[in-house]
Amino acid sequence: MRAFVFPGQGAQTIGMGRALADAYPQARAVFEEVDEALGEKLSALIWEGDIETLTLTRNAQPALMATSVAAMRALEAEGFAVTDAAFVAGHSLGEYSALCAAGAISLSDTARLLCIRGTAMQEAVPVGVGAMAAILGLDFAAVDEIAREAAEDEVCQAANDNDPAQVVISGHKAAVERAAALAKARGAKRALMLPVSAPFHCALMQPAATVMADALAGVDIHEPAVPLIANVRAEPVTMPGAIRQFLVEQVTGSVRWRESVQFMADQGVTEFWEIGAGKALSGMIKRIAPGVETKAVGTPEDIVALKG
């Protein structure tokens, strides 16, 4: 049994998806449609721009989605279908890529939603007020307790449950720094402040959640061709109303990636295909479910290897 998974922010690189666009007209059409939907040449930034500009949240989110959907279209051109998977799932913004790939949201709407989402998340908290840190070597329960303890009168939450030994915390900068110090004192191997522009997936993102509720209310959402494993629930969802609700909750809620992968493995998934840029999810998946196979699908060579 197979699952298709879609990467989140941090996987972006200059040039991603270009070889796919050169090799497959269907992949090139994805970048052209995203450019048209946004009224700007995002593809030029992805392929020829500078990494600092591409990494801006407003740009990175639709860019990574476009690359993932282009890879999916290339797979389809070679005879693979999204319905070959039992489930789709995505890490944070990757959830939008998964929904687009599964036909739940149109490509143009997905691009516009992610541009709105990226802008709203960036503007929700003044630069320097919030922070995020990766805690390595402690499990989610331990980090969750540390975050609650360190919060005091501020916000500090376990934001991403990535794998058994990597949890990301998010919130007010001072609270996150307190939590990082506390985590080290309690046996964490490392506590790394992350180079992010805003504290994602915590209560400080509530202004962005409000923006997304309005934006999603104006978009048609259909039942996906295969069930989505939702970030905030770590369980399958197919009903459009629930998808809409969970996408809003996702802005302030924890990304339950470890539980999502474990659920799919428990259901019998033995192959996880990471569709789009990078291999970050594959590493997490191997640590969550060591017996499964992972495949990165981001270049024409990757797709040829799958056919072989």
NORWO-V545224 format. One record per residue. N is the residue number from 0. RES is the residue in one letter. SS is DSSP state (H for helix, E for strand, C for the rest). PHI is phi in whole degrees, -180 to 180 (999 if undefined). Layout:
n=N res=RES ss=SS phi=PHI
n=N res=RES ss=SS phi=PHI
//
This chain:
n=0 res=M ss=C phi=999
n=1 res=R ss=E phi=-124
n=2 res=A ss=E phi=-130
n=3 res=F ss=E phi=-105
n=4 res=V ss=E phi=-123
n=5 res=F ss=E phi=-128
n=6 res=P ss=C phi=-73
n=7 res=G ss=C phi=-110
n=8 res=Q ss=C phi=-62
n=9 res=G ss=C phi=110
n=10 res=A ss=C phi=-85
n=11 res=Q ss=C phi=-68
n=12 res=T ss=C phi=-141
n=13 res=I ss=C phi=-67
n=14 res=G ss=C phi=97
n=15 res=M ss=C phi=-62
n=16 res=G ss=C phi=82
n=17 res=R ss=H phi=-67
n=18 res=A ss=H phi=-63
n=19 res=L ss=H phi=-63
n=20 res=A ss=H phi=-65
n=21 res=D ss=H phi=-72
n=22 res=A ss=H phi=-90
n=23 res=Y ss=C phi=-131
n=24 res=P ss=H phi=-57
n=25 res=Q ss=H phi=-66
n=26 res=A ss=H phi=-73
n=27 res=R ss=H phi=-60
n=28 res=A ss=H phi=-62
n=29 res=V ss=H phi=-63
n=30 res=F ss=H phi=-63
n=31 res=E ss=H phi=-66
n=32 res=E ss=H phi=-68
n=33 res=V ss=H phi=-64
n=34 res=D ss=H phi=-57
n=35 res=E ss=H phi=-68
n=36 res=A ss=H phi=-64
n=37 res=L ss=H phi=-91
n=38 res=G ss=C phi=69
n=39 res=E ss=C phi=-154
n=40 res=K ss=C phi=-89
n=41 res=L ss=H phi=-61
n=42 res=S ss=H phi=-60
n=43 res=A ss=H phi=-65
n=44 res=L ss=H phi=-65
n=45 res=I ss=H phi=-63
n=46 res=W ss=H phi=-94
n=47 res=E ss=H phi=-134
n=48 res=G ss=C phi=-85
n=49 res=D ss=C phi=-108
n=50 res=I ss=H phi=-66
n=51 res=E ss=H phi=-62
n=52 res=T ss=H phi=-71
n=53 res=L ss=H phi=-64
n=54 res=T ss=H phi=-76
n=55 res=L ss=C phi=-54
n=56 res=T ss=H phi=-51
n=57 res=R ss=H phi=-62
n=58 res=N ss=H phi=-90
n=59 res=A ss=H phi=-62
n=60 res=Q ss=H phi=-65
n=61 res=P ss=H phi=-67
n=62 res=A ss=H phi=-67
n=63 res=L ss=H phi=-68
n=64 res=M ss=H phi=-63
n=65 res=A ss=H phi=-59
n=66 res=T ss=H phi=-65
n=67 res=S ss=H phi=-65
n=68 res=V ss=H phi=-69
n=69 res=A ss=H phi=-61
n=70 res=A ss=H phi=-65
n=71 res=M ss=H phi=-65
n=72 res=R ss=H phi=-65
n=73 res=A ss=H phi=-66
n=74 res=L ss=H phi=-59
n=75 res=E ss=H phi=-62
n=76 res=A ss=H phi=-65
n=77 res=E ss=C phi=-98
n=78 res=G ss=C phi=98
n=79 res=F ss=C phi=-89
n=80 res=A ss=C phi=-126
n=81 res=V ss=H phi=-62
n=82 res=T ss=H phi=-75
n=83 res=D ss=H phi=-71
n=84 res=A ss=C phi=-96
n=85 res=A ss=C phi=-82
n=86 res=F ss=E phi=-145
n=87 res=V ss=E phi=-122
n=88 res=A ss=E phi=-157
n=89 res=G ss=E phi=-144
n=90 res=H ss=C phi=-89
n=91 res=S ss=C phi=59
n=92 res=L ss=C phi=-59
n=93 res=G ss=H phi=-60
n=94 res=E ss=H phi=-64
n=95 res=Y ss=H phi=-68
n=96 res=S ss=H phi=-60
n=97 res=A ss=H phi=-62
n=98 res=L ss=H phi=-66
n=99 res=C ss=H phi=-66
n=100 res=A ss=H phi=-60
n=101 res=A ss=C phi=-89
n=102 res=G ss=C phi=81
n=103 res=A ss=C phi=-81
n=104 res=I ss=C phi=-133
n=105 res=S ss=C phi=-65
n=106 res=L ss=H phi=-61
n=107 res=S ss=H phi=-63
n=108 res=D ss=H phi=-64
n=109 res=T ss=H phi=-62
n=110 res=A ss=H phi=-61
n=111 res=R ss=H phi=-67
n=112 res=L ss=H phi=-61
n=113 res=L ss=H phi=-72
n=114 res=C ss=H phi=-66
n=115 res=I ss=H phi=-63
n=116 res=R ss=H phi=-61
n=117 res=G ss=H phi=-62
n=118 res=T ss=H phi=-65
n=119 res=A ss=H phi=-65
n=120 res=M ss=H phi=-67
n=121 res=Q ss=H phi=-66
n=122 res=E ss=H phi=-88
n=123 res=A ss=C phi=-66
n=124 res=V ss=C phi=-135
n=125 res=P ss=C phi=-57
n=126 res=V ss=C phi=-57
n=127 res=G ss=C phi=96
n=128 res=V ss=C phi=-80
n=129 res=G ss=E phi=-109
n=130 res=A ss=E phi=-160
n=131 res=M ss=E phi=-136
n=132 res=A ss=E phi=-143
n=133 res=A ss=E phi=-95
n=134 res=I ss=E phi=-105
n=135 res=L ss=E phi=-109
n=136 res=G ss=C phi=100
n=137 res=L ss=C phi=-125
n=138 res=D ss=C phi=-84
n=139 res=F ss=H phi=-61
n=140 res=A ss=H phi=-60
n=141 res=A ss=H phi=-66
n=142 res=V ss=H phi=-70
n=143 res=D ss=H phi=-59
n=144 res=E ss=H phi=-65
n=145 res=I ss=H phi=-63
n=146 res=A ss=H phi=-61
n=147 res=R ss=H phi=-63
n=148 res=E ss=H phi=-67
n=149 res=A ss=H phi=-76
n=150 res=A ss=H phi=-60
n=151 res=E ss=C phi=53
n=152 res=D ss=C phi=-99
n=153 res=E ss=C phi=-115
n=154 res=V ss=C phi=-96
n=155 res=C ss=E phi=-153
n=156 res=Q ss=E phi=-133
n=157 res=A ss=E phi=-74
n=158 res=A ss=E phi=-95
n=159 res=N ss=E phi=-128
n=160 res=D ss=E phi=-94
n=161 res=N ss=E phi=-82
n=162 res=D ss=E phi=-160
n=163 res=P ss=C phi=-59
n=164 res=A ss=C phi=-130
n=165 res=Q ss=E phi=-141
n=166 res=V ss=E phi=-128
n=167 res=V ss=E phi=-102
n=168 res=I ss=E phi=-108
n=169 res=S ss=E phi=-147
n=170 res=G ss=E phi=156
n=171 res=H ss=E phi=-62
n=172 res=K ss=H phi=-56
n=173 res=A ss=H phi=-63
n=174 res=A ss=H phi=-68
n=175 res=V ss=H phi=-64
n=176 res=E ss=H phi=-65
n=177 res=R ss=H phi=-62
n=178 res=A ss=H phi=-65
n=179 res=A ss=H phi=-62
n=180 res=A ss=H phi=-65
n=181 res=L ss=H phi=-65
n=182 res=A ss=H phi=-62
n=183 res=K ss=H phi=-62
n=184 res=A ss=H phi=-64
n=185 res=R ss=C phi=-102
n=186 res=G ss=C phi=104
n=187 res=A ss=C phi=-63
n=188 res=K ss=C phi=-67
n=189 res=R ss=E phi=-150
n=190 res=A ss=E phi=-136
n=191 res=L ss=E phi=-108
n=192 res=M ss=E phi=-67
n=193 res=L ss=C phi=-96
n=194 res=P ss=C phi=-82
n=195 res=V ss=C phi=-113
n=196 res=S ss=C phi=-93
n=197 res=A ss=C phi=-159
n=198 res=P ss=C phi=-87
n=199 res=F ss=C phi=-74
n=200 res=H ss=C phi=56
n=201 res=C ss=C phi=-147
n=202 res=A ss=H phi=-62
n=203 res=L ss=H phi=-66
n=204 res=M ss=H phi=-86
n=205 res=Q ss=H phi=-55
n=206 res=P ss=H phi=-58
n=207 res=A ss=H phi=-71
n=208 res=A ss=H phi=-63
n=209 res=T ss=H phi=-64
n=210 res=V ss=H phi=-61
n=211 res=M ss=H phi=-70
n=212 res=A ss=H phi=-61
n=213 res=D ss=H phi=-66
n=214 res=A ss=H phi=-65
n=215 res=L ss=H phi=-69
n=216 res=A ss=H phi=-64
n=217 res=G ss=C phi=-97
n=218 res=V ss=C phi=-118
n=219 res=D ss=C phi=-75
n=220 res=I ss=C phi=-121
n=221 res=H ss=C phi=-110
n=222 res=E ss=C phi=-67
n=223 res=P ss=C phi=-67
n=224 res=A ss=C phi=-64
n=225 res=V ss=C phi=-135
n=226 res=P ss=E phi=-62
n=227 res=L ss=E phi=-93
n=228 res=I ss=E phi=-90
n=229 res=A ss=C phi=-75
n=230 res=N ss=C phi=-52
n=231 res=V ss=C phi=-83
n=232 res=R ss=C phi=-120
n=233 res=A ss=C phi=56
n=234 res=E ss=C phi=-151
n=235 res=P ss=E phi=-70
n=236 res=V ss=E phi=-140
n=237 res=T ss=C phi=-132
n=238 res=M ss=C phi=-75
n=239 res=P ss=H phi=-55
n=240 res=G ss=H phi=-63
n=241 res=A ss=H phi=-69
n=242 res=I ss=H phi=-58
n=243 res=R ss=H phi=-59
n=244 res=Q ss=H phi=-62
n=245 res=F ss=H phi=-70
n=246 res=L ss=H phi=-67
n=247 res=V ss=H phi=-71
n=248 res=E ss=H phi=-61
n=249 res=Q ss=H phi=-61
n=250 res=V ss=H phi=-63
n=251 res=T ss=H phi=-106
n=252 res=G ss=C phi=-94
n=253 res=S ss=C phi=-73
n=254 res=V ss=E phi=-84
n=255 res=R ss=C phi=-90
n=256 res=W ss=H phi=-70
n=257 res=R ss=H phi=-57
n=258 res=E ss=H phi=-67
n=259 res=S ss=H phi=-64
n=260 res=V ss=H phi=-66
n=261 res=Q ss=H phi=-62
n=262 res=F ss=H phi=-60
n=263 res=M ss=H phi=-64
n=264 res=A ss=H phi=-63
n=265 res=D ss=H phi=-66
n=266 res=Q ss=C phi=-81
n=267 res=G ss=C phi=109
n=268 res=V ss=C phi=-70
n=269 res=T ss=C phi=-116
n=270 res=E ss=E phi=-129
n=271 res=F ss=E phi=-116
n=272 res=W ss=E phi=-101
n=273 res=E ss=E phi=-90
n=274 res=I ss=E phi=-98
n=275 res=G ss=C phi=126
n=276 res=A ss=C phi=-84
n=277 res=G ss=C phi=79
n=278 res=K ss=C phi=-136
n=279 res=A ss=H phi=-61
n=280 res=L ss=H phi=-66
n=281 res=S ss=H phi=-60
n=282 res=G ss=H phi=-63
n=283 res=M ss=H phi=-62
n=284 res=I ss=H phi=-61
n=285 res=K ss=H phi=-62
n=286 res=R ss=H phi=-77
n=287 res=I ss=H phi=-80
n=288 res=A ss=C phi=-133
n=289 res=P ss=C phi=-57
n=290 res=G ss=C phi=-82
n=291 res=V ss=C phi=-87
n=292 res=E ss=E phi=-105
n=293 res=T ss=E phi=-121
n=294 res=K ss=E phi=-137
n=295 res=A ss=E phi=-90
n=296 res=V ss=E phi=-125
n=297 res=G ss=C phi=-138
n=298 res=T ss=C phi=-138
n=299 res=P ss=H phi=-58
n=300 res=E ss=H phi=-64
n=301 res=D ss=H phi=-61
n=302 res=I ss=H phi=-71
n=303 res=V ss=H phi=-60
n=304 res=A ss=H phi=-63
n=305 res=L ss=H phi=-66
n=306 res=K ss=H phi=-70
n=307 res=G ss=C phi=-69
//
